[in-house]
Amino acid sequence: MSGAVLVFGATGGIGGAIAEGLAASGVPVHLAGRDAGRLGALAARLGAPATVCDVLAPGAIAQAVTEASATHGGALAGLVFAIGSIVLKPAKRATVEDHLSAYRLNVVAAAEAIAAAEPALKAGQGSVVLFSSVAARSGFANHSVIGPAKAAVEGLTVALAAELAPSVRVNCIAPSLTRTAIAAPLAGNEAMAKAIAAQHPIPRLGEAEDAAALARFLLSPAAGWITGQVFAVDGGRSSLRTKG
């Protein structure tokens, strides 16, 4: 592997934790995020280059890929797409635009990023990490918008892992509710957070570092024989039922 790891969503909780951990271990990172102020502060703290990027803006993803790969001979060691949404509403209230917007952000933008980065990832023998959700495989009320979108991310993972092998590995992480800014409407309510935490065999909410630690492993040469997989980081919520 050679080049930097391009982190889309670097100003988010999980994306930021991934970037900080990589930088601390000496792995070059290139940060991408839409909040220029927070992105600049993180870039200054890590001493890393950055590109202000709204992944829904035409040309923005390609620009970030170009800038990230240019300083490393056209190669990328990895790509992280830690961008997503949490759309929670009853199916009867969900609009066509809700579904299309969720799919556009979670699936299409991720596919666009990987397609744009494919030559650089192949040059760097790189690794891709995408993000799904526990809701992609476990049924929860009010998740009829985001659940299918995240399930599509898992489908994208295996399709691209097959297409890009053996040069590029593609894996996916599916967290349960994690204490990040995007989850604040749920995790920020302590009574609600306590009730949701109790639904996990390991009875707490996720922290950004829980998913970030696995992402950094999947990006590393130590995971060199792992591709096309979806890993649950969910306190056992998706697969275990305990007594009580």
C-alpha positions as CSV (number, residue, x, y, z in Angstrom):
1,M,0.0,0.0,0.0
2,S,1.2,3.5,-0.8
3,G,-0.3,7.0,-0.6
4,A,-2.6,8.7,1.8
5,V,-6.0,7.5,3.2
6,L,-8.7,9.8,2.0
7,V,-11.3,10.3,4.7
8,F,-14.7,11.6,3.6
9,G,-16.7,12.8,6.6
10,A,-13.5,13.7,8.5
11,T,-15.4,16.3,10.6
12,G,-17.9,13.7,11.9
13,G,-17.4,11.7,15.0
14,I,-16.4,8.4,13.5
15,G,-14.6,9.9,10.5
16,G,-12.6,12.2,12.8
17,A,-11.7,9.4,15.1
18,I,-10.4,7.3,12.1
19,A,-8.4,10.2,10.8
20,E,-6.9,11.1,14.2
21,G,-5.9,7.5,14.9
22,L,-4.3,7.0,11.5
23,A,-2.4,10.3,11.8
24,A,-1.2,9.3,15.3
25,S,0.2,6.1,14.0
26,G,2.1,7.8,11.2
27,V,-0.3,7.0,8.3
28,P,-0.7,10.0,5.9
29,V,-4.3,11.2,5.7
30,H,-6.2,13.6,3.5
31,L,-9.3,15.0,5.1
32,A,-12.5,15.9,3.3
33,G,-15.6,17.4,4.8
34,R,-18.2,20.2,4.2
35,D,-17.7,22.2,7.3
36,A,-14.8,24.4,6.4
37,G,-14.2,25.7,9.9
38,R,-14.1,22.3,11.6
39,L,-12.2,20.8,8.8
40,G,-9.5,23.5,9.0
41,A,-9.1,23.1,12.7
42,L,-8.7,19.3,12.4
43,A,-6.3,19.7,9.5
44,A,-4.2,22.1,11.6
45,R,-4.2,19.8,14.6
46,L,-3.2,16.8,12.6
47,G,-0.9,18.6,10.2
48,A,-2.8,17.0,7.3
49,P,-4.0,18.4,4.0
50,A,-7.7,18.9,3.5
51,T,-10.4,19.6,0.9
52,V,-13.7,21.3,1.6
53,C,-16.2,18.9,0.0
54,D,-19.9,18.6,0.0
55,V,-20.3,15.2,-1.6
56,L,-23.7,16.2,-3.1
57,A,-22.1,19.1,-5.1
58,P,-21.2,18.3,-8.7
59,G,-17.5,17.7,-9.1
60,A,-16.7,17.9,-5.4
61,I,-15.9,14.3,-4.9
62,A,-13.6,14.2,-8.0
63,Q,-11.8,17.3,-6.7
64,A,-11.1,15.7,-3.3
65,V,-9.8,12.5,-4.9
66,T,-7.5,14.5,-7.3
67,E,-6.1,16.6,-4.4
68,A,-5.6,13.6,-2.2
69,S,-3.8,11.4,-4.7
70,A,-1.7,14.2,-6.3
71,T,0.8,14.4,-3.5
72,H,1.5,10.7,-3.6
73,G,2.2,10.0,-7.2
74,G,-1.4,9.4,-8.1
75,A,-1.8,6.7,-5.4
76,L,-4.2,6.2,-2.5
77,A,-3.6,3.8,0.3
78,G,-7.3,3.9,1.3
79,L,-10.7,5.6,1.2
80,V,-13.1,6.0,4.0
81,F,-16.7,7.1,3.3
82,A,-17.9,8.0,6.8
83,I,-20.9,10.0,5.6
84,G,-24.5,9.2,6.1
85,S,-27.9,10.2,7.5
86,I,-30.4,9.0,10.1
87,V,-33.9,9.5,8.7
88,L,-36.5,8.3,11.2
89,K,-40.2,8.5,10.5
90,P,-43.2,6.2,10.0
91,A,-43.5,4.7,6.5
92,K,-46.8,6.5,5.9
93,R,-45.1,9.9,6.4
94,A,-42.0,9.1,4.4
95,T,-41.9,10.9,1.0
96,V,-40.4,9.9,-2.3
97,E,-37.8,12.6,-1.8
98,D,-36.9,11.2,1.7
99,H,-36.1,7.9,0.0
100,L,-34.2,9.4,-2.9
101,S,-32.2,11.7,-0.7
102,A,-31.2,8.9,1.7
103,Y,-30.1,6.7,-1.3
104,R,-28.3,9.6,-3.0
105,L,-26.2,10.4,0.1
106,N,-25.6,7.0,1.5
107,V,-25.2,4.9,-1.6
108,V,-24.7,6.9,-4.8
109,A,-22.2,9.3,-3.3
110,A,-20.2,6.4,-1.9
111,A,-20.2,4.7,-5.3
112,E,-19.2,7.9,-7.0
113,A,-16.3,8.3,-4.6
114,I,-15.0,4.8,-5.2
115,A,-15.4,5.1,-8.9
116,A,-13.4,8.4,-8.9
117,A,-10.7,6.9,-6.7
118,E,-10.4,3.5,-8.5
119,P,-7.2,4.3,-10.5
120,A,-5.5,5.8,-7.4
121,L,-6.6,3.0,-5.2
122,K,-5.4,0.4,-7.6
123,A,-2.1,2.2,-7.9
124,G,-1.8,2.1,-4.1
125,Q,-3.2,-1.4,-3.6
126,G,-5.6,0.4,-1.3
127,S,-8.5,-0.5,1.0
128,V,-12.0,1.0,1.2
129,V,-14.2,1.2,4.3
130,L,-17.9,2.0,4.0
131,F,-20.5,2.4,6.7
132,S,-23.9,0.7,7.0
133,S,-26.1,0.3,10.2
134,V,-27.5,-2.3,12.4
135,A,-30.8,-1.3,10.9
136,A,-29.8,-2.7,7.5
137,R,-30.4,-6.3,8.8
138,S,-32.5,-5.8,11.9
139,G,-36.0,-4.5,11.7
140,F,-36.8,-1.4,13.7
141,A,-39.9,0.8,13.5
142,N,-39.6,4.1,11.8
143,H,-36.5,2.9,9.8
144,S,-38.1,2.3,6.4
145,V,-36.1,5.1,4.8
146,I,-32.6,4.6,6.3
147,G,-32.8,0.8,6.7
148,P,-33.1,0.1,2.9
149,A,-30.4,2.8,2.1
150,K,-27.9,1.2,4.4
151,A,-28.8,-2.3,3.1
152,A,-27.9,-1.0,-0.3
153,V,-24.5,0.1,1.1
154,E,-23.9,-3.5,2.0
155,G,-24.8,-4.6,-1.5
156,L,-22.5,-2.0,-2.9
157,T,-19.7,-3.3,-0.7
158,V,-19.8,-6.9,-2.0
159,A,-20.3,-5.8,-5.6
160,L,-17.3,-3.5,-5.6
161,A,-15.2,-6.0,-3.6
162,A,-15.7,-8.5,-6.4
163,E,-15.2,-5.9,-9.1
164,L,-12.0,-4.4,-7.7
165,A,-10.3,-7.6,-6.5
166,P,-7.5,-8.3,-6.2
167,S,-6.0,-4.8,-6.3
168,V,-8.5,-3.1,-3.9
169,R,-10.2,-4.4,-0.8
170,V,-13.7,-3.2,0.1
171,N,-15.3,-3.8,3.5
172,C,-18.2,-2.3,5.5
173,I,-18.9,-1.6,9.2
174,A,-22.4,-1.6,10.6
175,P,-22.6,0.2,13.9
176,S,-25.5,0.4,16.3
177,L,-26.5,3.8,17.8
178,T,-23.2,5.7,18.4
179,R,-22.7,8.9,20.3
180,T,-22.0,11.2,17.4
181,A,-23.4,14.6,16.4
182,I,-25.7,13.0,13.8
183,A,-27.2,10.8,16.5
184,A,-27.7,13.6,19.0
185,P,-31.5,13.7,18.8
186,L,-31.5,10.1,20.1
187,A,-28.3,9.8,22.1
188,G,-28.6,13.3,23.6
189,N,-31.8,12.4,25.4
190,E,-30.5,10.5,28.4
191,A,-33.7,8.7,29.2
192,M,-33.9,7.5,25.5
193,A,-30.2,6.7,25.4
194,K,-30.5,4.6,28.6
195,A,-33.4,2.7,27.1
196,I,-31.6,2.0,23.8
197,A,-28.4,1.0,25.6
198,A,-30.3,-1.6,27.6
199,Q,-31.3,-3.3,24.3
200,H,-27.7,-4.3,23.7
201,P,-26.1,-7.4,25.3
202,I,-23.2,-5.0,26.1
203,P,-25.5,-2.4,27.6
204,R,-24.2,0.9,26.4
205,L,-24.2,3.1,23.3
206,G,-21.4,3.0,20.9
207,E,-18.5,5.5,20.9
208,A,-16.9,6.7,17.8
209,E,-13.7,4.9,18.6
210,D,-15.5,1.5,18.7
211,A,-16.1,1.7,14.9
212,A,-12.9,3.7,14.2
213,A,-10.6,1.1,15.7
214,L,-12.0,-1.6,13.3
215,A,-11.8,0.8,10.4
216,R,-8.2,1.5,11.0
217,F,-7.5,-2.3,11.1
218,L,-9.4,-2.9,7.9
219,L,-7.3,-0.2,6.2
220,S,-4.1,-1.7,7.4
221,P,-1.9,-4.4,5.7
222,A,-2.8,-6.7,8.7
223,A,-6.3,-7.1,7.1
224,G,-4.8,-7.9,3.7
225,W,-6.9,-11.1,3.2
226,I,-10.2,-9.5,4.2
227,T,-12.6,-8.2,1.6
228,G,-16.3,-8.1,0.8
229,Q,-17.3,-8.3,4.5
230,V,-19.8,-6.5,6.6
231,F,-18.8,-6.2,10.3
232,A,-21.2,-5.5,13.1
233,V,-20.0,-3.1,15.8
234,D,-23.1,-3.1,17.8
235,G,-22.7,-4.5,21.3
236,G,-24.2,-7.7,20.1
237,R,-27.6,-6.1,19.3
238,S,-28.0,-7.6,15.8
239,S,-27.3,-11.3,16.7
240,L,-27.7,-11.9,20.5
241,R,-30.6,-12.2,22.8
242,T,-29.7,-12.4,26.5
243,K,-31.8,-13.3,29.5
244,G,-33.4,-10.6,31.4
